[in-house]
Amino acid sequence: MRKSIKTTEAIFPMPVLMVATYNEDGTVDVMNAAWGTMLERDHVILNLTETHKTVKNIKARKAFTVSIADAAHMVEADYFGVVSGNNTPNKFAKSGLTAQKSNLVDAPIIAEFPLCMECEFIQYQDGEYGCGVIGRVVNTTADESVLTEGRVDIEKVSAIAFDPYTHGYYKVTQRVGNAFRDGLALK
């Protein structure tokens, strides 16, 4: 028997994305965004409200980066979600992480997160069902430590996912099958 559980944000796993920008004074701003995904092959979409300092920075700088949070930096990733850049201007400095400037967009790359997409801001959608920030991925970088034969090895990334049911973080690490192949057994 099924039971109603009274939750609306029930998709699991939800990615733990680190969205990084520069503030107007050139300091680094990072926020934790679980509501984001690929819109199409080279575009990301982030469901963010305009009240976020990060969204204001994205609109001003026309750029941002999106990194995949990993288990080794879960505490810092959570910190970026519980502290607002609107109230804590030196939020990134307090994290102890390091940043480098992207060569392609006006946004920082957080060195400790193993995967990063550098994005040009395309548009902000608002309205009753608006989605927020849309960006075009112009480059993706990976730390060499998470590569196997030149390709990203998600087990090495040790990415984390957000659990909206219990507000926990979980490692996404074990491969259980082969996409676009294993289902062919039922053909």
Accessible surface in RSA format (square Angstrom, percent):
REM  Atomic radii and reference values for relative SASA: ProtOr
REM  Chains: A
REM  Algorithm: Lee & Richards
REM  Probe-radius: 1.40
REM  Slices: 20
REM RES _ NUM      All-atoms   Total-Side   Main-Chain    Non-polar    All polar
REM                ABS   REL    ABS   REL    ABS   REL    ABS   REL    ABS   REL
RES MET A   1   240.15 124.4 149.31  98.8  90.84 216.3 126.10 107.2 114.05 151.1
RES ARG A   2   226.40  95.1 201.78 102.9  24.61  58.6  85.10 116.3 141.30  85.6
RES LYS A   3   178.55  87.1 153.18  94.0  25.37  60.4 102.10  91.9  76.45  81.4
RES SER A   4    81.48  68.9  53.71  71.7  27.77  64.0  47.66 101.5  33.82  47.4
RES ILE A   5   109.87  62.5  84.30  62.8  25.57  61.6  90.20  65.0  19.67  53.4
RES LYS A   6   185.94  90.7 144.46  88.6  41.48  98.8 112.24 101.0  73.69  78.5
RES THR A   7    47.84  34.0  22.27  22.6  25.58  61.0  18.58  25.0  29.26  44.2
RES THR A   8   143.22 101.9 108.12 109.6  35.10  83.7  85.19 114.4  58.03  87.7
RES GLU A   9    61.63  35.4  52.96  40.1   8.67  20.7  20.47  39.6  41.16  33.6
RES ALA A  10    37.08  34.1  26.42  40.8  10.66  24.3  26.51  37.3  10.57  28.0
RES ILE A  11   135.85  77.3 131.59  98.0   4.25  10.3 135.28  97.4   0.57   1.5
RES PHE A  12    96.85  48.5  69.25  42.9  27.60  71.8  69.25  42.0  27.60  79.0
RES PRO A  13    74.60  54.4  63.39  57.8  11.22  40.8  63.39  52.3  11.22  69.7
RES MET A  14    17.39   9.0  16.99  11.2   0.40   1.0  17.17  14.6   0.22   0.3
RES PRO A  15    52.99  38.6  45.70  41.7   7.29  26.5  52.37  43.2   0.62   3.9
RES VAL A  16     1.38   0.9   0.35   0.3   1.04   2.5   0.35   0.3   1.04   2.8
RES LEU A  17    10.34   5.8  10.34   7.4   0.00   0.0  10.34   7.3   0.00   0.0
RES MET A  18     0.51   0.3   0.09   0.1   0.42   1.0   0.09   0.1   0.42   0.6
RES VAL A  19     0.00   0.0   0.00   0.0   0.00   0.0   0.00   0.0   0.00   0.0
RES ALA A  20     0.57   0.5   0.57   0.9   0.00   0.0   0.57   0.8   0.00   0.0
RES THR A  21     0.17   0.1   0.11   0.1   0.06   0.2   0.17   0.2   0.00   0.0
RES TYR A  22    25.42  11.9  24.79  14.1   0.63   1.6  17.30  13.0   8.12  10.0
RES ASN A  23    11.01   7.6  11.01  10.6   0.00   0.0   3.32   8.0   7.69   7.4
RES GLU A  24   137.81  79.1 104.53  79.1  33.28  79.2  70.65 136.7  67.16  54.8
RES ASP A  25   108.37  75.9  70.33  70.0  38.04  89.9  46.75 110.0  61.61  61.4
RES GLY A  26    39.48  48.7   0.00   N/A  39.48  48.7  22.85  62.7  16.63  37.2
RES THR A  27    65.62  46.7  59.78  60.6   5.83  13.9  63.85  85.8   1.77   2.7
RES VAL A  28    22.98  15.1  16.56  15.0   6.42  15.5  16.56  14.4   6.42  17.4
RES ASP A  29     4.61   3.2   3.16   3.1   1.45   3.4   1.80   4.2   2.80   2.8
RES VAL A  30     0.00   0.0   0.00   0.0   0.00   0.0   0.00   0.0   0.00   0.0
RES MET A  31    16.54   8.6  16.54  10.9   0.00   0.0  16.41  14.0   0.13   0.2
RES ASN A  32    24.32  16.8  11.59  11.2  12.73  30.7   2.13   5.1  22.20  21.5
RES ALA A  33     4.40   4.0   0.12   0.2   4.27   9.7   4.40   6.2   0.00   0.0
RES ALA A  34    20.21  18.6  13.31  20.5   6.90  15.7  13.31  18.7   6.90  18.3
RES TRP A  35   115.12  46.2 106.96  51.8   8.16  19.2 106.60  56.8   8.52  13.8
RES GLY A  36    10.88  13.4   0.00   N/A  10.88  13.4   4.16  11.4   6.72  15.1
RES THR A  37    87.19  62.0  75.43  76.5  11.75  28.0  56.41  75.8  30.78  46.5
RES MET A  38    86.05  44.6  69.95  46.3  16.10  38.3  62.27  52.9  23.77  31.5
RES LEU A  39    90.54  50.4  64.08  45.8  26.46  66.5  65.88  46.3  24.67  66.4
RES GLU A  40   102.02  58.6  88.95  67.3  13.07  31.1  38.30  74.1  63.72  52.0
RES ARG A  41   227.72  95.6 196.15 100.0  31.56  75.1  85.08 116.3 142.63  86.4
RES ASP A  42    59.23  41.5  58.16  57.9   1.06   2.5  22.59  53.2  36.63  36.5
RES HIS A  43    29.99  16.4  29.99  20.8   0.00   0.0  17.76  18.3  12.23  14.2
RES VAL A  44     3.36   2.2   3.36   3.0   0.00   0.0   3.36   2.9   0.00   0.0
RES ILE A  45    21.89  12.5  21.63  16.1   0.26   0.6  21.63  15.6   0.26   0.7
RES LEU A  46     0.72   0.4   0.72   0.5   0.00   0.0   0.72   0.5   0.00   0.0
RES ASN A  47    72.76  50.2  59.93  57.9  12.82  30.9   9.85  23.7  62.91  60.8
RES LEU A  48     7.88   4.4   5.32   3.8   2.55   6.4   6.32   4.4   1.56   4.2
RES THR A  49    77.09  54.8  75.08  76.1   2.02   4.8  72.64  97.6   4.45   6.7
RES GLU A  50    71.27  40.9  64.37  48.7   6.89  16.4  24.51  47.4  46.76  38.2
RES THR A  51    98.44  70.0  92.50  93.8   5.95  14.2  81.09 108.9  17.35  26.2
RES HIS A  52    66.01  36.1  63.58  44.2   2.43   6.2  36.45  37.6  29.56  34.4
RES LYS A  53    36.25  17.7  33.28  20.4   2.98   7.1  18.10  16.3  18.15  19.3
RES THR A  54     2.66   1.9   2.45   2.5   0.22   0.5   0.00   0.0   2.66   4.0
RES VAL A  55     0.48   0.3   0.48   0.4   0.00   0.0   0.48   0.4   0.00   0.0
RES LYS A  56   105.98  51.7  98.07  60.2   7.91  18.8  66.87  60.2  39.11  41.7
RES ASN A  57     4.55   3.1   3.76   3.6   0.79   1.9   0.79   1.9   3.76   3.6
RES ILE A  58     0.01   0.0   0.01   0.0   0.00   0.0   0.01   0.0   0.00   0.0
RES LYS A  59    67.21  32.8  63.88  39.2   3.33   7.9  41.96  37.8  25.26  26.9
RES ALA A  60    82.95  76.3  45.62  70.4  37.33  84.9  57.13  80.5  25.81  68.4
RES ARG A  61    66.10  27.8  54.11  27.6  11.99  28.5  14.53  19.9  51.57  31.3
RES LYS A  62   121.52  59.3 115.76  71.0   5.75  13.7  82.66  74.4  38.86  41.4
RES ALA A  63     3.15   2.9   3.15   4.9   0.00   0.0   3.15   4.4   0.00   0.0
RES PHE A  64     0.00   0.0   0.00   0.0   0.00   0.0   0.00   0.0   0.00   0.0
RES THR A  65     0.08   0.1   0.08   0.1   0.00   0.0   0.00   0.0   0.08   0.1
RES VAL A  66     0.94   0.6   0.62   0.6   0.31   0.7   0.62   0.5   0.31   0.8
RES SER A  67     0.68   0.6   0.68   0.9   0.00   0.0   0.07   0.2   0.60   0.8
RES ILE A  68    38.36  21.8  38.36  28.6   0.00   0.0  38.36  27.6   0.00   0.0
RES ALA A  69     0.00   0.0   0.00   0.0   0.00   0.0   0.00   0.0   0.00   0.0
RES ASP A  70    12.22   8.6  12.22  12.2   0.00   0.0   0.24   0.6  11.98  11.9
RES ALA A  71    33.66  30.9  18.98  29.3  14.68  33.4  19.50  27.5  14.16  37.5
RES ALA A  72    82.53  75.9  43.75  67.5  38.78  88.2  56.52  79.6  26.01  68.9
RES HIS A  73    34.45  18.8  34.45  23.9   0.00   0.0  18.35  18.9  16.10  18.7
RES MET A  74    68.50  35.5  67.66  44.8   0.84   2.0  59.15  50.3   9.35  12.4
RES VAL A  75   106.99  70.4 103.60  93.8   3.39   8.2 105.03  91.3   1.96   5.3
RES GLU A  76    39.87  22.9  38.92  29.4   0.95   2.3   5.73  11.1  34.14  27.9
RES ALA A  77     0.00   0.0   0.00   0.0   0.00   0.0   0.00   0.0   0.00   0.0
RES ASP A  78    50.90  35.7  50.90  50.7   0.00   0.0   4.27  10.0  46.63  46.5
RES TYR A  79    51.01  23.8  48.12  27.4   2.89   7.5  49.07  36.9   1.94   2.4
RES PHE A  80     2.63   1.3   0.00   0.0   2.63   6.8   0.00   0.0   2.63   7.5
RES GLY A  81    46.94  57.9   0.00   N/A  46.94  57.9  12.88  35.4  34.05  76.3
RES VAL A  82   108.52  71.4  72.06  65.2  36.46  87.9  78.94  68.6  29.58  80.2
RES VAL A  83    36.18  23.8  30.41  27.5   5.77  13.9  34.15  29.7   2.03   5.5
RES SER A  84    47.33  40.0  33.65  44.9  13.68  31.5  34.35  73.2  12.98  18.2
RES GLY A  85    12.42  15.3   0.00   N/A  12.42  15.3   3.00   8.2   9.42  21.1
RES ASN A  86    73.02  50.4  40.02  38.7  32.99  79.4  21.15  50.9  51.87  50.1
RES ASN A  87   123.34  85.1  92.34  89.2  31.00  74.7  29.76  71.6  93.58  90.5
RES THR A  88    26.33  18.7  24.93  25.3   1.40   3.3  10.61  14.2  15.72  23.8
RES PRO A  89   102.94  75.0  92.53  84.4  10.40  37.8  96.60  79.8   6.34  39.4
RES ASN A  90    77.45  53.4  69.81  67.5   7.64  18.4  33.15  79.8  44.30  42.8
RES LYS A  91     7.42   3.6   7.42   4.6   0.00   0.0   3.44   3.1   3.98   4.2
RES PHE A  92    19.38   9.7  18.93  11.7   0.45   1.2  18.93  11.5   0.45   1.3
RES ALA A  93    78.48  72.2  49.90  77.0  28.59  65.0  58.54  82.4  19.95  52.8
RES LYS A  94   135.94  66.3  98.37  60.4  37.58  89.5  60.15  54.1  75.79  80.7
RES SER A  95    17.52  14.8   0.00   0.0  17.52  40.4   5.21  11.1  12.31  17.2
RES GLY A  96    61.78  76.2   0.00   N/A  61.78  76.2  36.19  99.3  25.59  57.3
RES LEU A  97    17.33   9.7   6.60   4.7  10.74  27.0   6.60   4.6  10.74  28.9
RES THR A  98    76.21  54.2  73.03  74.0   3.18   7.6  69.35  93.2   6.86  10.4
RES ALA A  99    40.06  36.8   6.00   9.3  34.06  77.5   6.84   9.6  33.22  88.0
RES GLN A 100   105.68  59.1  98.30  71.8   7.38  17.6  33.73  71.8  71.95  54.6
RES LYS A 101   119.46  58.3 101.49  62.3  17.97  42.8  91.94  82.8  27.53  29.3
RES SER A 102     3.16   2.7   0.00   0.0   3.16   7.3   0.36   0.8   2.80   3.9
RES ASN A 103   150.87 104.0 113.02 109.2  37.85  91.1  30.18  72.6 120.69 116.7
RES LEU A 104   105.80  58.9  75.89  54.3  29.91  75.2  80.48  56.5  25.32  68.1
RES VAL A 105    11.10   7.3   1.42   1.3   9.69  23.3  10.09   8.8   1.01   2.7
RES ASP A 106    47.00  32.9  42.77  42.6   4.23  10.0  21.99  51.7  25.01  24.9
RES ALA A 107     0.00   0.0   0.00   0.0   0.00   0.0   0.00   0.0   0.00   0.0
RES PRO A 108     0.00   0.0   0.00   0.0   0.00   0.0   0.00   0.0   0.00   0.0
RES ILE A 109    18.74  10.7  18.74  14.0   0.00   0.0  18.74  13.5   0.00   0.0
RES ILE A 110     0.58   0.3   0.40   0.3   0.18   0.4   0.40   0.3   0.18   0.5
RES ALA A 111    50.77  46.7  28.72  44.3  22.05  50.2  35.16  49.5  15.61  41.3
RES GLU A 112    51.26  29.4  35.74  27.0  15.52  36.9  27.54  53.3  23.72  19.4
RES PHE A 113     6.48   3.2   0.00   0.0   6.48  16.9   0.00   0.0   6.48  18.6
RES PRO A 114    11.57   8.4   8.02   7.3   3.56  12.9   9.51   7.8   2.07  12.8
RES LEU A 115    21.18  11.8  20.93  15.0   0.25   0.6  21.18  14.9   0.00   0.0
RES CYS A 116     2.62   2.0   1.90   2.1   0.72   1.7   2.36   6.0   0.26   0.3
RES MET A 117    30.70  15.9  30.70  20.3   0.00   0.0  18.62  15.8  12.09  16.0
RES GLU A 118     3.28   1.9   3.28   2.5   0.00   0.0   0.00   0.0   3.28   2.7
RES CYS A 119     0.00   0.0   0.00   0.0   0.00   0.0   0.00   0.0   0.00   0.0
RES GLU A 120    66.25  38.0  66.25  50.1   0.00   0.0  17.83  34.5  48.42  39.5
RES PHE A 121    32.69  16.4  16.47  10.2  16.22  42.2  16.47  10.0  16.22  46.4
RES ILE A 122    80.75  46.0  54.90  40.9  25.85  62.3  56.94  41.0  23.81  64.6
RES GLN A 123    83.14  46.5  79.89  58.4   3.25   7.7  21.68  46.2  61.46  46.6
RES TYR A 124    43.38  20.3  18.33  10.4  25.05  65.2   7.60   5.7  35.79  44.1
RES GLN A 125    65.88  36.8  60.01  43.9   5.87  14.0  18.49  39.3  47.39  35.9
RES ASP A 126   103.27  72.3  79.87  79.5  23.40  55.3  21.17  49.8  82.10  81.9
RES GLY A 127    60.33  74.4   0.00   N/A  60.33  74.4  38.73 106.3  21.60  48.4
RES GLU A 128   151.42  86.9 106.84  80.8  44.57 106.1  51.00  98.6 100.42  82.0
RES TYR A 129   187.96  87.8 161.57  91.9  26.39  68.7 131.03  98.5  56.92  70.2
RES GLY A 130    27.62  34.1   0.00   N/A  27.62  34.1   7.31  20.1  20.31  45.5
RES CYS A 131    45.48  34.4  44.87  50.0   0.60   1.4   3.30   8.4  42.18  45.5
RES GLY A 132     2.32   2.9   0.00   N/A   2.32   2.9   1.06   2.9   1.26   2.8
RES VAL A 133     0.06   0.0   0.06   0.1   0.00   0.0   0.06   0.0   0.00   0.0
RES ILE A 134     9.07   5.2   9.07   6.8   0.00   0.0   9.07   6.5   0.00   0.0
RES GLY A 135     0.00   0.0   0.00   N/A   0.00   0.0   0.00   0.0   0.00   0.0
RES ARG A 136    83.46  35.0  83.46  42.5   0.00   0.0  19.88  27.2  63.58  38.5
RES VAL A 137    21.43  14.1  12.38  11.2   9.05  21.8  12.38  10.8   9.05  24.5
RES VAL A 138    42.31  27.8  13.02  11.8  29.29  70.6  17.20  14.9  25.11  68.1
RES ASN A 139    51.80  35.7  45.10  43.6   6.69  16.1   7.04  16.9  44.76  43.3
RES THR A 140    76.94  54.7  51.22  51.9  25.72  61.3  41.07  55.2  35.87  54.2
RES THR A 141    52.70  37.5  47.54  48.2   5.16  12.3  46.12  61.9   6.59  10.0
RES ALA A 142    32.27  29.7   8.15  12.6  24.12  54.9  10.00  14.1  22.27  59.0
RES ASP A 143    70.67  49.5  58.80  58.5  11.86  28.1  18.56  43.7  52.11  52.0
RES GLU A 144   151.49  87.0 138.20 104.6  13.29  31.6  51.45  99.5 100.04  81.7
RES SER A 145    80.92  68.4  55.06  73.5  25.87  59.6  54.08 115.2  26.84  37.6
RES VAL A 146     5.81   3.8   5.81   5.3   0.00   0.0   5.81   5.1   0.00   0.0
RES LEU A 147    51.74  28.8  39.51  28.3  12.23  30.8  39.61  27.8  12.14  32.7
RES THR A 148    59.21  42.1  52.45  53.2   6.75  16.1  55.27  74.2   3.94   5.9
RES GLU A 149   170.99  98.2 126.64  95.8  44.35 105.6  59.85 115.8 111.14  90.7
RES GLY A 150    64.49  79.5   0.00   N/A  64.49  79.5  29.85  81.9  34.64  77.6
RES ARG A 151   188.14  79.0 183.45  93.5   4.69  11.2  65.14  89.0 123.00  74.5
RES VAL A 152    69.21  45.5  42.64  38.6  26.57  64.0  42.64  37.0  26.57  72.1
RES ASP A 153    40.49  28.4  34.45  34.3   6.04  14.3  11.00  25.9  29.48  29.4
RES ILE A 154    80.29  45.7  76.66  57.1   3.63   8.7  76.66  55.2   3.63   9.9
RES GLU A 155    88.57  50.8  75.97  57.5  12.60  30.0  19.10  36.9  69.47  56.7
RES LYS A 156   104.51  51.0  79.63  48.9  24.88  59.2  59.67  53.7  44.84  47.8
RES VAL A 157     2.13   1.4   0.00   0.0   2.13   5.1   0.00   0.0   2.13   5.8
RES SER A 158    23.55  19.9  23.55  31.4   0.00   0.0  19.51  41.6   4.04   5.7
RES ALA A 159     8.80   8.1   8.80  13.6   0.00   0.0   8.80  12.4   0.00   0.0
RES ILE A 160     6.99   4.0   3.87   2.9   3.12   7.5   3.87   2.8   3.12   8.5
RES ALA A 161     2.20   2.0   2.20   3.4   0.00   0.0   2.20   3.1   0.00   0.0
RES PHE A 162    35.92  18.0  35.92  22.2   0.00   0.0  35.92  21.8   0.00   0.0
RES ASP A 163    10.80   7.6  10.80  10.7   0.00   0.0   2.74   6.4   8.06   8.0
RES PRO A 164     6.50   4.7   0.03   0.0   6.47  23.5   0.17   0.1   6.33  39.4
RES TYR A 165   110.43  51.6  76.85  43.7  33.57  87.4  57.40  43.1  53.02  65.4
RES THR A 166    99.07  70.5  68.28  69.2  30.79  73.4  73.80  99.1  25.26  38.2
RES HIS A 167   131.25  71.7 106.80  74.2  24.45  62.5  67.31  69.4  63.94  74.4
RES GLY A 168    20.25  25.0   0.00   N/A  20.25  25.0  20.25  55.6   0.00   0.0
RES TYR A 169    60.73  28.4  33.07  18.8  27.66  72.0  22.76  17.1  37.97  46.8
RES TYR A 170   113.97  53.2 109.91  62.5   4.06  10.6  78.79  59.2  35.17  43.4
RES LYS A 171   125.93  61.4  98.18  60.2  27.75  66.1  46.30  41.7  79.63  84.8
RES VAL A 172    63.66  41.9  59.64  54.0   4.02   9.7  63.66  55.3   0.00   0.0
RES THR A 173    41.49  29.5  35.41  35.9   6.09  14.5  15.29  20.5  26.20  39.6
RES GLN A 174   149.98  83.9 125.34  91.6  24.64  58.7  37.56  79.9 112.42  85.3
RES ARG A 175   161.52  67.8 136.57  69.6  24.95  59.4  58.61  80.1 102.91  62.4
RES VAL A 176   143.10  94.2 102.08  92.4  41.03  98.9 111.19  96.6  31.91  86.5
RES GLY A 177    32.12  39.6   0.00   N/A  32.12  39.6  20.93  57.4  11.19  25.1
RES ASN A 178    45.76  31.6  39.89  38.5   5.87  14.1   5.09  12.2  40.67  39.3
RES ALA A 179    81.23  74.7  49.26  76.0  31.97  72.7  60.40  85.1  20.83  55.2
RES PHE A 180   204.42 102.3 165.52 102.5  38.91 101.2 180.35 109.3  24.07  68.9
RES ARG A 181   146.88  61.7 141.68  72.2   5.20  12.4  54.60  74.6  92.28  55.9
RES ASP A 182    73.63  51.6  57.36  57.1  16.27  38.5  39.45  92.9  34.18  34.1
RES GLY A 183    53.79  66.3   0.00   N/A  53.79  66.3  38.44 105.5  15.35  34.4
RES LEU A 184   101.75  56.7  90.45  64.7  11.30  28.4  91.00  63.9  10.76  28.9
RES ALA A 185    93.36  85.8  51.20  79.0  42.16  95.9  64.86  91.3  28.50  75.5
RES LEU A 186   165.78  92.3 133.81  95.7  31.97  80.4 137.99  96.9  27.79  74.8
RES LYS A 187   204.48  99.8 136.36  83.7  68.11 162.2 115.68 104.1  88.80  94.6
END  Absolute sums over single chains surface
CHAIN  1 A    11342.8       8750.1       2592.7       6401.8       4941.0
END  Absolute sums over all chains
TOTAL         11342.8       8750.1       2592.7       6401.8       4941.0
